[in-house]
Amino acid sequence: MLYFPRWKSFLIWVAMLGSIIVALPNALTDAQLKSLPSFLPHHKMTLGLDLQGGSYMMLKIDRAEIVKERVETYIGDIRSRLREAGVRYSGLAGSGQQVQVRITDPAQVDAAKKALNELLQPISTGTVMGTTIREATLEEPETGLLRIQLTDDGINYRLSSAIGQSTEVVRRRVDELGNTEPLITRQGTDRIAVQVPGLSDPQRLKNLLNKTAKLTFHMVDTSMSPQEAANGRPPATSQVLYGASDPTTPYLVEKQALISGENLVDAQASFNQQSNEPVVTFRFDSRGAQRFAQATQQNVGRPFAIVLDDKVISAPVIREPIVGGSGQISGSFTVQSANDLAVLLRAGALPATLTVVEERTVGPSLGADSIRAGVIAGIVASLLVIVFMLVFYGFFGVLAIIALIVNILMTIAILTMLGSTLTLPGIAGIVLTIGMAVDSNVLIYERIREEAKSGKSMIQSIDLGFNRAFGTILDANVTALIAAVVLFYLGTGPVRGFAVTHAIGIVTTIFTAFTLTNWLFAEWIKLRRPKQLPGGIRTGIFDFTGVKFMGIRRWTFTISGLVVLGSIVGFGLGGMNLGVDFKGGSVIELRAKQGDANLADLRTRLDSLGLGEVQAQNFGDANSVLVRIAAQGGGETAEQTALTKVRGALENDYEFRRVEVVGPAVSGELSQTATIGVLGALVGILVYIWFRFEWQFAVGAILATIHDVILTLGIFVVSGIEFNLTSIAAILTVVGYSLNDTVVVYDRLRENMRKFKRMPLADLIDLSINETMSRTILTMVTTLLALIALYLFGGEVIQSFTFAMIAGVVVATFSSIYIAAPILIVFKMRPESVDDASGKKAAKPADVSGGAKV
């Protein structure tokens, strides 16, 4: 493995230089990028909303609203068709997904069925395959009673069409705001995800997205006063609507629209030349202009109402025919409200109302703070790991540091090329890579040291060290990669960002550990031709020999069992401090605009809003406050209503730095997805270890991992630290780390089982743990150094994430020794004692191990 032809060396240099060139733009300002030659890459990683500020919203179309709209459409169609056919009927009404009508003359039932047959014809779904669906079926439960049932397939088709149309309308509305690089994507069957970086006014965006923007023009009914109609019974052809600016003002308008906003081709905010008030001018297409001209010609002197989403914007009198196809809408507009209305009209109407079921907003100042905290945490973690490696490995530590720097550069370069979004948990993934990447180097170095101590030459030791460490490193990293992949597919938003950076870090670690580090060793040997290990390697202080770890396995099993049972009982009785991700509600981070935050005054204001359980506490410093609002009853819109009240009460005195709002439907789905994610990762790892080892190893690894997950959850129960979506990412990473540690022990145990076929299993396990203890300690310390730096300097937002990982690393190290290994004895991997051919007991490990213990 120490021979590298020139072409391999060339490719390694190309990979390193290419990574530097691709990653370089991320360290430059926009002005510096412009000065670079055009042939060099200019693309940077996209910063997530938690780093640059902005808003993420999940919008949902209510299926019930689609059903209601379709039922009303069928009622209207049935009425018109039966009238055209001269069929007498009664009791035309809709309920749920069905419409029924009674034909009063039994002799006309067949004629009624024939008239309604057109409504039952299959409709095309518009796909390439020419698929059709039947939207409604007709049945006659009793003579003369016709019942039309809307099918689920038909409703699903209408819902899908509404989502597709709404996605485009939302995209046009967001684009009209002029924000850079908004991301609008369809999510599932009934949702749209909207991500707008750098958005400074999320409330304005919500106002634009919440409005259906169905614009219609109606004649005002002057046959009776609006007040009389509102208090009594309006004419059958008219309805009472209320004003948009003054909701107490009623208007009696005809139900039939003269013209709708579908015929608009343009709408702009401007000023009335006479009154200098903001107005909205509009222009129709040719068909709309013709219909508008005809309507105004026939109704000169009569008032007509301009209606937006069932609210009357204005009701001017038609002074003269409007034949130019254009006009203006006046009302109590501000400049911004006129602009917003023009945006809505230009973008078109939504087919149904969109409800915000999840919102995550980060202010630009908090984003800048997060970047600063992430960079500081990364620098501190790097320095700690570098110092640690230099102290304990000397020259070998220098080689590991070179590999680590290249590893980080390659990770950033790949993220840049993929166009990935870097989030704060993504930075945490890079910091974690810093801590865990040296694990591969430690495995190789300890193997080299072990071979050298057994008397082999330097070249043989290095060659065998790389060869024998390869399988262990591969198994350990693949198990961690499985957890990262599951996290990516089942996670959302920032959690996915962590999964991506962690997965890329695992892949680049394998490359730098085996290809780059191997090449560095080859170049060192070529230049220096060493005969022995270089000075400065001090890891021998962690060498263990003859320690009987399995001698206390019954005690450790008992203690672990009691702690696990206590964690389960605590979880059942007290539960965890669940964040809004899992129980719904709102989390708002505020910063006082002047001076320190007054918690007493803040709580008084919030209590007066009638929002139920509200908590307010200092967050980080004296002028920052974290407000938690319990989930509101009353459906998906209740959370947004509560947030609007809080904004109205506090926005004059406080800056809204971060807002997280999760509705009940989303929180339930996140809980389910999180559970499936952990179980899916465990199953995937079980299959892999079963494939690579024997079934006892797979069962032992999974039981040890379950032990680690339960204890980590127990730490959340005892500490009361908030358990949120990033905590799931932490647990899955602990799963990967736990398996990493366990696989290292298992791999050495499997190797020793081949060497010492007659040794009792307990002694074999003790021997294997002793030989790998130096690696276990070194890896745990380097990982903890990086995590502690992340916990202390990474900011408040991810403290629960790093706390869980710190606890998980300690628990995982314990379980790899005292849970995963002794379980093999329970499952009788090998009999407790093995006799040799002469009938004597097999030698103890100290007599047969031969080589040095590492």
N, C-alpha and C positions, 0 to 999 in steps of 0.2 A: 504493500500500500504506500510505500515511501518513494516509489518511482513515479514521476510525473513527466510525460512527454511534453514537448514544447507547446503542442496545440492545446493541451489541457491547461497549462500555465497561462497561455494566452487567453483562453476563455475565462479563467478565473479573474484575470486583470480586467477583461472587458466587463464582466459582471460587476466588479467593484467600481470601476470608473463610471459605468453606465448608471449605477445606483446613485453615485455622487451627483452626476449631471442632472438626473431626473429629480432628485430630492432637493437640489440647490434652490430652485425658485421659492420653496417654502420658507427659506431663511432671508429672502430679499423683500424689500418694499416694492410697491407697484412702480414707483419712479425708477428704481434700480433695474427692475425687469425690462422696462421699456428700452433701457440703454444696452441690453444684451443683444448680440447678433441674432438675426431672425432664424438661423438654423438650429439654435439651442432651444430646448423646451421652455415654455413660459407658463405652463399650467401648474396651478397650486392645488393642494387638497382643499376640498370644500369644507368650511367650518360648519358644524352643526349649530342648531338654534341655541343650545346651551353655551356656546362659545362666542357667537356673534350677535345674539339676540334675535328675536323674531317670534312668530306664533305658529303653533301646530294645532290644527282643529280636525276633529273627526265629525263629519256631518252624516246624518241618517235620515233616510226617507221613511216615513211611517207607512207600513204596508196597509194599515187600516184606512189611511187616507186614499190610497190608490183604489182599494176595494169600494169605498164610499163613492168616489168619483165615477167608477165604472157602473155601479148600481144606478146612480143618478142618470148617467148617459143612457142606460138601457131603459129606464123608466120613460125618459123623453122619447126615445126611438119607438118604444112600444105604443105610447100614446099617439104619436103621429101616424104610425102605420095602421093602427086599428081605425083611426078616424078616416084615413084615406080609403080604407077598404069598406067603410060604412058599417063596421062591427060595433054593436053596443056592448059596453063593459061597465064594470064597477070594481071598487076595491083594489085599484092599482097602487101597489106599495112595495117597498123593498125592505129586507131585513137580512143582516149578515151578508152572505154571498148569494142571495137569491132574491128574485122579483116575482111576484105573483099577481094575477089578474083574473077576475071572474067574468066569463062571458054570459051575459044575462039571457040571451036567446040560445038554447041548445042547438038549434038548427044552424047557427053561425059559427060553431066551434071549428069545423073544418076550414071555413074561410079565414078564421083567426089564425089557425096554424099555418095556413098558406101565406098569410100576410107577414107572419113572424119568422118564416123559414129563412129569410135572408140574414137575419141576425144570428142564425145558428151555423152559418157556413164556415168551414175552416179558413183560417187566415194564415198567410205566409209569414214566416219569421225573418225573411230577408237574408237567409244564409245561402252559401254557395250550393249546398246540397238541396236547396229547395224544400226544406222541411216546413210542414204546416202543423198547426195545432187547432184544436176546437176550443174556443173561448167560452162557450156556453152550451148547455143541453136543455131540452124541453121535456117536461113530463106532465102528466095529467093525473094527479092522485085521486081526483073524483070528477065526475062529469061536470064540464063547464069551468073547472078551475085549472088554469094553466100556470105552471111554475117553471121559470127559467133559472137554472142553477149555474153560476159562474164557476168554471173549473179552476183548480189550483194551477194547472199548466198555463191557463190564460192569464191569471193574476201574476204568476211569476214572469211571464213574458212582458206584461205591461210594466211590472216593477223594474225589470232589466232595461226596458226601453227608457223608462223615466230616469234611471241612474245614468245611462249613457248620455241622454240629453242634458241632464243636470250637470254632469261633469264638464261638458263643453260650455254651458252657460256660466258655471262657476269660474272656469278658466278665463273666459272673456272678461268677467267682472274683476277678477284679481289682476289681470293684465292691464285693465284700464286704470288701476291705481298707480301703475308705473313702478312697481317693485321689481327688483332684479331677481332673476332665476327662481320664480315660484315653482313649486312642485305640486301638481294636482293629480292624484291617482285614484282609481276605483279600488275599493276594498270590499271583497266579498260580494254579496248579492244586493246589499241595500245601503252601502256606505261610500263616502268619498273622503279621502284624506287630503287636507290642504296644508301645505307647509310654505310659509312666507318668511324668508330670512330678512332681517333688518327692519321688520315692521314696527313702527313706533306707536301706532294707535290700533290695538287689536279690537277695541270696541267698535270702531268704524267698520272694520272688516266684517265683524259679526253682524252688524246692522245691514250691511250689503248682502251678506249670504243668507240671512234669515228671511228676507223678503222674497215673496214669490214674484213680484213685479208684473202682475197681470193688469195691464192698462186697458181700459175700455171707456167708450164714450156712450152715454145714455141721455135720452131726453128726460127732463124733469116733468113729473106728473103734477099738473096744477089743478086737478079735479077736486082735491081736498088739501087741507093744510097738513104739513108733515107732523105737527104735534097731534092732530086728530088721528092721523093714520097710525102714529106710534102708540097712542092710547087705546085705539079701537082696532078696526079690521081694515087694512089697506085693500085697494082693488086687487083682484086676482092677478092682473098683469103687471103689478108694480110691487116695489118693496121699499122698506125704510132702511137707509144707510146713514152713517154718521160721518162727520167731518174728520179729516186727518189732523188738522191743526187745533180744532176745537171739538173734542169728542162728544160734547153735550148738544151740538147742533145737529138736528135730524134733517134729512132730505128724503123726499118721496120721489123715487126715480123708476122709470120703466125697466122691467127685467130684461127685455130684449136690447142687446147692445147694437148701436148704430154701426160701430166699427171697433176693431180691437187693435192692440199694439202690435199684432203680428205683421201689420202692413207698414210699420215704421221702418225707415231706412237710416235715419239719423236723429240724434237728440243732443243738444248742446246747452250748457249753462251760459246765460248772458244777462244783460241788464235792460229793463224797460226804459226806452228813451225818454218817456215823459216823467215817470215817477222815480227813475233810477233805482228801482227795486230789483233784486235778483229774480230771474224768470228762467224757464226752460223752453227753448224753441225746439220744434220738432218738424219733421218732413216725412210725408208718406211716399210710398211707391206709386206707380201709375194707377193701379187698381184701387189702392187706398185713397188716393187723391180724388178719383172719380166718385167713390162712394161718399167721401166726406163732403165734396161739393154738392152732391145730390141731396144729402141730409140737411145741410145748412140752407140750401135754396128752399126746401120745403118747410122749414121751421123758423123763418126769419121772425124775430120778435119774441121767440120762446127761449127760456133758459135750458141749457144742457149741462150735464154733470160729467166731469172728468174724474174717473174712478180708478184708484190704484189699490189692489188687494182689498176690495170691498170697503175702502175708505174714500170719501169724496174730497179730492184735493181742492177743487174750485167748481163753481157752478155759474159761469158767465152767461149773459144773454146774447143770442145771435143777432148782431146788429145788421149784418149784411152777409150774403153768400161768401163762403171762403173757397175760392176756386183755384188757388195756386198750389194746393197740396201741402201747405205748411201753416203753422200757427204757433202759439205760445201758451204755456201753462203758467199761470201766476198764482201766488198764494203767499203764505207767511214763510217764505224761504229765507234762509241765510245763504251766504255764498257756498258753504260746504254742503248744505242740504240740497241746494240746486245742482251742484256738481254730482252729488251722490245719485240723485234722481236721474240725471242725464246718463250716468254710468249704467244704472239699472235698465233704462230704456234701450240703450245701445246694445247691451249684452243680451237682451231678450228675457222672456219670462221663464221661470222654472215650472216644470209640470206639476210639482208638488212642493210643499213646504219642507225645508231642510232644518233639522234640529241639531244643535251642537251637543253631542253626547260626551265629548272629551276635548279638553283644551289644555295646552301647555304653552305658556308664554314666558319668555325670558327677556328682561330689559337689557339694552346694550351695555350699561355699566356693569351689570352682573356678569355678562358674557366676558367682558374684558378682565374682570376679577378672576373668573374661572380659568381663562388662558394663563394669566399670571401664576395662579396657584398650581396649575398643571405643569407649567414649565419649571417652576421652583421645585416641585415634588420630583420631577424627572431628573433634574440636575443633582439634587441631594441624593436621590437613590443611586444614580450613576456613580457619584463620588464615593459613597459608602461601599458599594460593591467593588469599585476599583481599588480602594484602600485595602479592603479585606483580601482580595485576590493577591495584591502585591505583598501583603504581610505574610500570607500563608503559602504562597507558591513562587514568589520571587520572579525569576525569568519566565517560568511557565505562566505566571499570572499576567505578564506583559502580553504573551501570545493570546491569552484568553480575553484580555481587554481589547486587543486589535480585532479579534473575532466578534466581540460584543458591539464595538462601534460599527463594524460593517453590518452586523445583524440589524441594528437600529436603522442605519441608512437604507438597507434593502427593504425593511418593513415600510418606511416612509415612502420610498420610491414606488413600491407596489401599490400602496394605497393611493398615491398620486396618479399612477397609470390607470388604475381601475376607476378613477373618479369617485372614490369612496368619500363619505362624509365623516370627518373627524369630530367626535363628540367627547365630552369630558370622561365618560366611561371608556371611550376609545383611548384616551391618554392613559387612563388607568391600565388598559390592556398592554400598552407599550411599556409602562413602568413595571408591570408584572413580568413582561418578557425580559426586562433587564435582570430581574431577580432570578428567574428560572432558567434563562439561557445558559448561565454558567454551570447549571447542573450537568449538562452534557460534557462540558470541559472537565468538571470535577470527576465524573465517572471515568473518562478517558485517563486523566492524570493519575487517579488512584489505581487504575489497572496497570498503568505503566510502572508506577512505584512498586506495586505488588510483584510484577514480573522481574523488575530489577533486583528486588530484595531476595528473590529466589535464586539469584546467581546468573541470570541470563545477560547477554550483552546488551548494550544500549539500543542498538538497532533492533534486535529481537524483541526487547521489552516494549519499544514504541510500536512496532508492528503488531505484536500480540495484544497490546493495550487497545489499539484502535479496533482490531478484529473482534475481540471479546466484548468490547463495550457496545459494538454496533447493535446487536440484537436487543440488548437492554434498553438502549436509548430509543430505538425504533418502537418497541412495545410501549414504553412509558409515554412517548409523545403521541402515538396513535390513539391511546386511550384518552389523553387530554384533547386531542383533535376531535374525537367523536363527541365529547361534551360540547365543544365549541360549535360544531356543525348543528347539533340539535338546538343549541341556544339561538343560532342564527335563524333557523327555519321557524322556530316557534316564538321567538322574541319579537319585540317591536322597538322602533325608534332607537334611543340610546343603547339599549341592551344589545341590539344588533351591531351597533358600532363597536361595542366591546368584543363581541364574538368575532367580528371580522379581524380586528387588530390582533386579538389573541391567536386566532387560527393562522394568520399570516406569520406571526411571530414564531409559532411552532414550526412551520415549514422552513422559514429562514434559519431557525436554530439548527435544524438537521443539516442544512447546507453548510453553515459556518462551522459546525462542530466537526463534520467529517471531511468536507472538501477543503475549506479554507484552512482550518487548524492543521489538518494533515499536510497540506502544502507548505504551511509555515514551518512545520517540523522537518519536512524534507529539505527545505532551503537551509534551515539551521544545521542539520546534519551535514549537508553538502559543504557548507562554509567552515564549520568548526570541527567536524568529525569527533564528537564527544565520546568519551569512554565511560562516563558515569553521569548520574543525574546532576544537574547544576545545583549550586548552593541556593539557599533561601527557601527550600521546601520544608515547611514546619508542620505539615499535617500529621506527622507521626505521633503527635501528642494526643490525637483522637483515636489511635489504634486500640482496639479492645481485643483481649485474648482470654479465652476460658471463662467468660462471664456466662452464668447459667440463667439465661433469660426465661427459659421454659420451666425453671424450677418454681417460679411463683405464678405460673399461668392460671392456676385455680383462683388465686387471690385477685389477679387482674380481671379474670372473667367475672368474678363475683362483684367486684367494685364497679366495673363497666356496666354490668347488668343492672345494678342498683341505680347508677347515674342515668342510664337510658330509661329505666322505668320512671325515675323521678322527672325526667324531661317530658315523658309522655303524659304523666299525671298533671304536671304543671301546665302543659299545653291544653289538656282537657279542662282543667279547672279555671285557670287564669287566662289562658290564651296569650297570644302575642299582641304587641302594639302594632296593629296592621295600619299601613298607610292608605292613602286614598286610592291607590292602585287596586286594592283588594276589597275595600269596604265602601268606596264611593265617598263623595264629599269634595272639599276644596282645601288646598294649601296655598297660602299667599305669603310671600316674603316682602316685607315693607321696609323702607328706609325713611326716617324722618327728614323732611326737607330742611328743617332748622333745629339745631340742638339735638338732645337725646330724646328718645321715644318715651312718651308718657304712658306707661302700661295701664295705670288705673283709668285714665281718661279714655284710652283706647278700648278697654273692656266695657266701660260704661256705654260708649257709642255703639259697640257691636251688640251688646245685650239689648239695646233699645230697638234693634232691627227685627227681633223676634225670629231668629234663625236657629233656635234650639241650642245644642251644646256648641260653644265657641271657646277655644283656647287661644291665649296670646302670651308669648314668652320671648325674651331676648334671644337673639340668634347671632352669635359671633361677637358683636360689640353692642354698646349701649344705644346706638341710634338705629339698630336693625331689629326687626320684630318678625317672628314667624306666627302666623295666624292659621289655625286649623278650624274648619267649619264642618260639622257632622253632616252626613248625607241627609238631604232634604226629602221629605215625602212629596208625592204629587207628580210623579212621572219624570221623564227625561229633561224637561225644560226647567224643573225646579232648581237645579244647581246653577244654571245660568241666571235665573231670577235672583238668587241669593248673591251671586257675584256682582250683579248690577247694583244691588242695594249697598253692598260694601264699597264699591267704587264711588258711588254717590256720596257716601258718608265720609270717606277718608282721602279721596284723591287730591283735595286742596292742601292737605298737610303732609301727605306721605307719597313717596315714589313707589310704584308697584314694580318691584324688581323681578319677581317670579310668580307665576300663577299656574297652578295645576288643578284642573277640574275634571273629575271622572264621574260619569253617570252610573246608575245602578246596573244597566245592561253591560257596559264595558267592564266594570269591576268584576262582575261575575264571570265574564269570559276570560279575563286576565287570570283569575284564580284557577280556572279550569286548564288554561293553557300552561300555566306554571307547573301544575301537578303533572300534566302529560309530559312536559319537557323533562322533568327530573326522572320520571319513570322511563321515558324513551331513551335517555342517556344511559341509565342503568342497564336496560335491555341490550342496547348496542354494545356496551362495554362487556357485558356478560358473554355475548356471542363471540366477540373478538378474543377474549381470554380463553374461552372454551376451545376456540379453534387453535390458539397458539400453545396452550398448556393442556393439562388434563382437567376433567370436570371438577375435581376437588379444589383445584386452584381457582376456577371461575366462581364457584360457590363461596369460597373463602374471601375472595376479593369483593364480591357483591355484599356479603354480610358485613365486612369491615367498612365498606363505603356507606351502607345504610346506617351503621353505627355512627359514622362521622356526621352524616346528614342530621340524624336525630339529636346528637349532642350539640351541633351548631345551632339547630332550632331551639334547643334548650337554653343555650346562651342568650338568644334573643328573648326568651320568656323571662329569664332571671334578670337580665340587664334592663329590660323595658325599652331597648333601642327600637326605633321604628323599622318595621319589616315592609319593604316596598319592592318594586319591580327589580331594582338593581341588586337587591339582596338575593333574588333568585339567580342572577348572574354570578354572584359571589359563591352561592352554594354549588352551582354546577362547576365552577372553577375549582372549588375545594374537592369536588368529586374527581376531577381530572388530576389534581395534585395528589390526592389520596391514592388513586390507582397508580400514579407515577411511583410513589414510594413503595407501594406494595409489590409492583412488578419488579422493581430492582431486587428486592429480597427474594421474590419467587424465582427470578432468573438465576440468581446465584445458588439458590437451593436446588433448582433443577440441574444445574451444572455439577454440584457436589453429589447429587444422587447418582449420577453416572460414574463419578470417581470413587465413591465409597458405597458400594452396593450392599455391604453388610452392616453399615452403621445404623443404630436406632434413629428413628425419625426425630425425636426430641434433641438428640445430640447434633444431628445434621442441621436442624433449624438454628440451634445455638451457634454452631460454626458459621453458618451463612450470615446470621445477623452480626456476629463479631466482625466478619470480613467486610461487611458493607457499612459498618457503623460510622466510619470516618466520612463516607459520602453522605450518609443520612444527616449527620450533624452539620456539615459544611453547606449542603443544599438548603437545609432548614434555616440556617443563619442568614445566608445571602438573600433568600426569599423574604424573610422577616425584615431584614434591613430595608429592602425596597418598599415593603408594605407599610412599615412604620413611617418611612418618609412620606408615603402617600397619605397616611392617616393624619400626620401632623401638619403637612403643608399643602395637601390637595384640596382643601376647602371643606366647608360644612356639608355641601350637597352630597358628597360621596363618602362621608365618614362611616355611615352604617354599612356601606359596601366593603370598605377596607377593614372595618372592625370584624365583620363576619369572616373575612379571609384570614386575618391574623389568628383568630380563634380556630378556624378550620385547619390552618397549617399545623398548629400545635397538636390538635386532636388527631389529624391524619398521620403525623409522625408517630404518635403513640400507638395508633391502631395498626400500623404496618408491622410493628414489632409484637404487640401483645394481643392482637385480635386476629389479623389475617393469617399469621404464621401458625399459632396454636390450633386454629380451626382445622388445619390439615391433620392434626393428631386426632381430633374428634371424629373426623370422617375416615380415619384409618388409612391415610395415604400409604403408610408402611407400618407393619407390626411394631409394637413397642420395643421388642428386642429381637435380634436376628442372630442365629447361631451359625458359625462357620462350619466347614466340612468336618473338623475334628471334634465338634460339639462344644467348643469354647465360645464364650461371649465375644462379640466383635469388640475390637479395640476402641477405646475412648477417643474423642476427637483430638485430644492433645497428643496422642500416640501416633496417629495416622495422617494428620493433616500435611505433614512434610514441609510445606512452605511457610512463609511468614504470614501472619494474620494482618489484614489491612482493615 
